[in-house]
Amino acid sequence: MNKEIHLNLFITFYKFYGTKLVMKIALVGATGEVGRKVLKELEENRFENVTLFASKKSAGKKLNYLSKEVIINELTEKSFDEKFDYILFTAGSAVSKVYFSKALENCKVAIDNSSAFRMDESIPLVIPEINGNVLKGYKGLVANPNCSTIQMLLSLNNIYKKYGIEEIVVSTYQAVSGSGNKGISELANQENGDLNVVNYPKQIFRNVIPEIGPYMDNDFTEEEVKMVRETKKIFNDDNIKVYPTAVRVPVYYGHSESILVRTKTPLSKDDFINIMKNSENVVYPEGIVTPLEIEDSKKTYVSRIRAVDEKTFMFWNVADNVRVGAATNAVRIMQKHIELND
């Protein structure tokens, strides 16, 4: 092989892969539902140098990573005295608010999976496939959007770019894993006969609950308001109208959404389908898709597309909320930042 060609191949390989292998990454909240999935994402992408942090009760325990055991460290004020390239927060808003400023002293980018900073105008709210360009030259905190928002906007992104969107009407059917381990445990306990209600306003076993999060002044729940505000911020369009109803269902993994979208300019049903087929990380298979068969997938699945008229379309949208709606998007933010800045 020509030496110049060999050198160019080596440089290309190192730029896109070698940097990943030596990158120093910290994961906060490693033992939680999202934290474990983030760790799995990092492992699948072969990031070798990962330091794990969790609460005092988890300190000293070990998790398997890349065929070896990694010790979990207690999260303290001194945890970020060491320099990291990226820090991923998955431990909830309270933890993020306490530690983010300290984390940013010695790292390029901190990615926060909580809702703590999503609506801060100075902090980018990122779905890499949609607005990843904002990461070019950026250093600081990046917010990971709400799970329901991510899967909805992934499917609507190319529709928005080509035809514009006037309004979205969405009803969600959200899995208990959206509440973390406590939601999973509550459904499992109720399935096993313990019908005590602890974390939800009603029994979730054999039931659906049209209420996620506290109520706001406008009678919408916090979860619903998130979808409205985040959609406007990510698309950078305050004129989009979003009408959500958020519902909790007795499913372990996978949020489903029934979506009606009205576009600004007309298109055919075939055009709508073709756009979905060619959207990044969106799949349009034959037949319907349910949460059960897409558990642990990194894709968003669209089915049951219907044309009401030339500007109004309805469809069914399903994705694994812990993967697509949290861990996968967080790691993709990091990967996009690496791509644009290294």
Secondary structure as UniProt FT lines:
FT   HELIX           3..13
FT   HELIX           14..18
FT   HELIX           19..22
FT   STRAND          24..28
FT   TURN            30..31
FT   HELIX           33..44
FT   TURN            45..46
FT   STRAND          49..54
FT   HELIX           56..58
FT   TURN            59..60
FT   STRAND          62..65
FT   TURN            66..67
FT   STRAND          68..74
FT   HELIX           77..80
FT   STRAND          84..89
FT   HELIX           93..103
FT   TURN            104..105
FT   STRAND          107..112
FT   TURN            116..119
FT   TURN            121..122
FT   HELIX           128..131
FT   HELIX           132..135
FT   TURN            136..137
FT   STRAND          140..143
FT   HELIX           147..163
FT   STRAND          165..174
FT   HELIX           176..179
FT   HELIX           181..191
FT   TURN            192..193
FT   TURN            205..206
FT   TURN            217..218
FT   HELIX           222..235
FT   TURN            238..239
FT   STRAND          241..248
FT   STRAND          255..263
FT   HELIX           269..277
FT   TURN            280..281
FT   STRAND          282..283
FT   HELIX           291..294
FT   TURN            295..296
FT   STRAND          300..309
FT   TURN            310..311
FT   STRAND          312..319
FT   TURN            321..322
FT   HELIX           323..327
FT   HELIX           328..341
//
